[in-house]
Amino acid sequence: MNESKTGTINELDQKPIWRLLAQYSIPTTLGLIVNSLYQVVNRIYIGHIKEGGPLALSGIGYTMPITTIILAITALVAIGASSSISIRLGENKKEVAEKAAGNAITYITIISLVITVLFFIFKHQIFELLGITGQSLPYADSYISIIVLGTIFNMFSFALPTIIRADGRPTLSAIITLAGCILNIILDAILILGLHMGIAGAAIATVISQSIVTAIGFSYFISRHSYLRLSKAMFRPDISILKSTIKIGVVPFTNQLSISIAQLVGNYSLALHGGEYSVGAMTAINSILLIFLMPINGVGQGLQPIAGYNYAKKNYSRTFSVLKLALLWNAVILLIGLISIQIFPAFWVSLFINDPSLVPLTLDGLRKFTILLPLATVVPTCLGFMMLTGKVKSSLFLSIFYQIGLFAFMIYTLPLILGMDGLWYSRPVSDIIGSTLTLFFFISGYSSVIKEMRKRK
């Protein structure tokens, strides 16, 4: 076994927790921030298109359930495989880890092609289901058709850096994602501003950038620099590998799928209570929120290989210490975000919207939607931890409940009582209830482990 690679894996149970979390979280966080810039930068350019900018932004908002479903399926395979890789390396089962990586590549290839074909066969019916009509329709159609054509690159541009991070190379993972983002920004400027291709240019820029990330990711595993070796046998589908991947990946999959459903319900409520343009306002608000949620997702993903490895080794003290530290860091990040948004809301809104008729609505919604932003870390961070440490059923239930049973319910019912304010307050109300329920499940689920930790002390 390569000594440098062995050292990278062994440091998971030796290096101080705060240094280890920083080592894995900072590159991952930067990578996710950069990855989110694919969406954010596209929306900034699109929102400022001289003719039809707000409608184009609404068109993207209407198609978000589709892109979120693609992300959900990608997360099912990529996060499930990468977490499984970390656990198997912790158990000194390198070959099983290699099979998990190879199988992930196989499944993503098949699934992405199926998604592309099915979308174009049933595009009309899908648009009807999502309520994509009116003036936003041509913008939505132009954008999402190009994005779906590049689904295979979309999925691999997320999956390969995720697997590379589990291979013990978090910094390289972030650099690859950064390269794709920089290219996307450059292409956006050329295609949207230079060639005046509008929303189609934004989609083309995204697909080209994701294809480059995919090519770089594959080149890493083809080279001799990776710890995991992917021979042809590793790509052959293995039912046991699939089961372990799904078992872990089902929680982020369900979470993203639930988000897609919540987006669908939210778009319906927005169109019903605020009209077509309000969908664009919520798209801008979600884009602003994304800037601050990506760092907490980065810390959450950064703790996963550390927590998964140490829990498999029964190093419970280190496992729970890294979780507490991750929650603290995330709370601070979101508190900074809350203060920034509440003090400078006009700045954030101006990044995406300059239409005078839409700015007041977006400003009002942004302040109310983010009023309890620091609570947004509790559910995703704890669910990711529970997923890795054997509490899959509880994680799955909470994920479904939070997005569908709670958030989608609130975003549908509160506007019936409070009007547009109900849409904006649906997030903070959901975060209060979701965080409380998550902490209850967490404390009850780990009571025996906590008792064992106390006995060891």
ZIBEL-V514997 format. One record per backbone hydrogen bond with DSSP energy under -0.5 kcal/mol. CO is the residue of the C=O (numbers start at 1). NH is the residue of the N-H. If there is no record, write none. Layout:
co=<CO CO>
nh=<NH NH>
This chain:
co=<2 3 4 5 6 7 9 10 11 11 16 17 18 19 20 21 22 23 24 25 26 27 28 29 30 31 32 33 34 35 36 36 37 37 38 39 40 41 42 43 44 45 46 49 50 52 53 54 55 56 57 58 59 60 61 63 63 64 65 66 67 68 69 70 71 72 73 74 75 75 77 78 79 80 81 82 83 84 85 86 87 88 89 92 93 94 95 96 97 98 99 100 101 102 103 104 105 106 107 108 109 110 111 112 113 114 115 116 117 118 122 123 124 125 126 127 127 128 131 133 134 136 137 138 139 140 141 142 143 144 145 146 148 150 150 151 152 153 154 155 155 156 158 159 160 161 162 163 164 165 169 170 171 172 173 174 175 176 177 178 179 180 181 182 183 184 185 186 187 188 188 189 189 190 191 197 197 198 199 200 201 202 203 204 205 206 207 208 209 210 211 212 213 214 215 216 217 218 219 220 228 229 231 232 233 238 239 240 241 242 243 244 245 246 248 248 249 250 251 252 253 254 255 256 257 258 259 260 261 262 263 264 265 266 267 268 269 270 270 271 275 275 276 276 277 277 278 279 280 281 282 283 284 285 286 287 288 288 289 289 290 292 293 294 295 296 297 298 299 300 301 302 303 304 305 306 307 308 309 310 311 314 315 316 317 318 319 320 321 322 323 324 325 326 327 328 329 330 331 332 333 334 335 336 337 338 339 340 344 345 346 347 348 349 349 354 355 355 356 358 359 360 361 362 363 364 365 366 368 370 372 373 374 375 375 376 377 378 379 380 381 382 383 384 385 386 387 391 392 393 394 395 396 397 398 399 400 400 401 402 403 404 406 407 408 409 410 413 413 414 414 415 418 419 419 420 420 421 422 423 424 425 426 427 428 429 430 431 432 433 434 435 436 437 438 439 440 441 442 444 446 447 448 449 450 451 452 453>
nh=<6 7 8 9 10 11 12 13 14 15 20 21 22 23 24 25 26 27 28 29 30 31 32 33 34 35 36 37 38 38 39 40 41 42 42 43 44 45 46 47 48 48 49 53 52 56 57 58 59 60 61 62 63 64 64 66 67 68 69 70 71 72 73 74 75 76 77 78 79 80 81 82 83 84 85 86 87 88 89 90 91 93 92 94 97 98 99 100 101 102 103 104 105 106 107 108 109 110 111 112 113 114 115 116 117 118 119 120 121 122 126 127 128 129 130 131 132 131 133 136 137 140 141 142 143 144 145 146 147 148 149 150 151 153 154 155 156 157 158 158 159 160 162 163 164 165 166 167 169 168 173 174 175 176 177 178 179 180 181 182 183 184 185 186 187 188 189 190 191 192 193 193 194 195 197 200 201 202 203 204 205 206 207 208 209 210 211 212 213 214 215 216 217 218 219 220 221 222 223 226 230 231 234 235 236 242 243 244 245 246 247 248 249 250 251 252 253 254 255 256 257 258 259 260 261 262 263 264 265 266 267 268 269 270 271 272 273 274 275 275 278 279 279 280 280 281 282 283 284 285 286 287 288 289 290 291 291 292 292 293 294 296 297 298 299 300 301 302 303 304 305 306 307 308 309 310 311 312 313 315 314 316 319 320 321 322 323 324 325 326 327 328 329 330 331 332 333 334 335 336 337 338 339 340 341 342 343 344 348 349 350 351 351 352 353 356 358 359 360 362 363 364 365 366 367 368 369 370 371 373 375 376 377 378 379 380 381 382 383 384 385 386 387 388 389 391 390 395 396 397 398 399 400 401 402 403 404 405 406 407 408 409 410 411 412 413 414 416 417 417 418 419 421 422 423 423 424 425 426 426 427 429 430 431 432 433 434 435 436 437 438 439 440 441 442 443 444 445 446 447 450 451 452 453 454 455 456 457>
